[in-house]
Amino acid sequence: MNKKLIDEIITTFKNTKCQMIENKRLIINTKKDIIHPLLKYLKDKEFTRLALISCVDWINDNEFEIIYILTSYLLEHEKSEINVIVKTRIARDKPQIKSIIPIFENAEFYEREICEMFGVHFEGHPRLISLFLEIKYDIPPFRKDFILREFCENTFDKIPPVGDEK
Amino acid sequence: MDRNNIKHWLKNPAKMAHKYSLTVTYFCTGCGIIEIPPTITARWDAERFGVTPGASPRHANLFLITGYVSLKTLKAIIRSYEQMPDPKFVVAFGSCPINGGMYWDSYNTIKSLDKYIPVDGWIAGCMPRPETIFIGVTHLWTLIDKEMADGYKKYKKNYKFYRKNQEMLYGKLDWEPFYPIGGDNE
């Protein structure tokens, strides 16, 4: 069952690499424009649930890696017992990727979080506004070139204590 | 409670009432709230000290901030603090509100709470045990007796500076000043 799935993915989508880890996780490395048809294909198969969208900052390669994790809602004996992890890399200078809200609606909040923390722009997202953060940051705070200590010194430590003015 | 102190209480009954009926708003900002259920229930029984949980900040006079304070929570803390009736006391619980604790270089956690609202007492530790709340409360009694727990008066007096600090952090605040700025707040 799993082998059949891997063969189908490799034959239908070009430029994809599949890798199986511990017979539990199927990792698919692909290009950014194949993400949409690939996720649609996987959703039609059995992986109907988007568990997580994550992002990694590979600063030495000058790239962001966007990761989609899909799981299945089928019963134990029906499903293939694997989670699918779809990975793609985008350029770090002008990070842009198509939003997957048309396929998985719950992607909205994950995409908002990644936009806020890494500064990745999701094209076609209806409301790409701040989710957690309260103030504006020059560099999005989860990027590797955001220096925490320097930021704290410039914002929190500069605020003077309130003394007794007499 | 010492019966010999009755004379002392009768001098200022209001002070005694403040001391022995502290109604608390537990502000569940972080991990410190884990220590609160055993404190207010049978194991440690905070009611022995007159400490009871309050339903809303408008009914409370002790504000216990348990845990780290993120930028979003600080807004809620300021607004809840301003709603509390006088006299009000603030106790910061845990090392995070004191100097940041383990969040000392976090991008989204404020480092010292007393730059934004006045704090009357600190309970250090990560985590402090429930007994420390009672030690803190008994210390607060002595402070109230000596009229040293006057954070709410300081807030009124130095409101200009507190508001300035709050605005330094957030830019523009989306609520009106609580006290008139520039006027004499004595």
Chai-1 contact restraints between the chains, C-beta under 6 A:
chainA,res_idxA,chainB,res_idxB,connection_type,confidence,min_distance_angstrom,max_distance_angstrom,comment,restraint_id
A,E134,B,L71,contact,1.0,0.0,6.0,A-B,restraint_1
A,E134,B,K72,contact,1.0,0.0,6.0,A-B,restraint_2
A,P141,B,Y107,contact,1.0,0.0,6.0,A-B,restraint_3
A,L148,B,D105,contact,1.0,0.0,6.0,A-B,restraint_4
A,L148,B,Y107,contact,1.0,0.0,6.0,A-B,restraint_5
A,R149,B,D105,contact,1.0,0.0,6.0,A-B,restraint_6
A,F151,B,Y107,contact,1.0,0.0,6.0,A-B,restraint_7
A,C152,B,D105,contact,1.0,0.0,6.0,A-B,restraint_8
A,F156,B,K111,contact,1.0,0.0,6.0,A-B,restraint_9
A,I159,B,K115,contact,1.0,0.0,6.0,A-B,restraint_10
A,I159,B,N165,contact,1.0,0.0,6.0,A-B,restraint_11
A,I159,B,M168,contact,1.0,0.0,6.0,A-B,restraint_12
A,P161,B,K115,contact,1.0,0.0,6.0,A-B,restraint_13
A,V162,B,N158,contact,1.0,0.0,6.0,A-B,restraint_14
A,V162,B,F161,contact,1.0,0.0,6.0,A-B,restraint_15
A,V162,B,Y162,contact,1.0,0.0,6.0,A-B,restraint_16
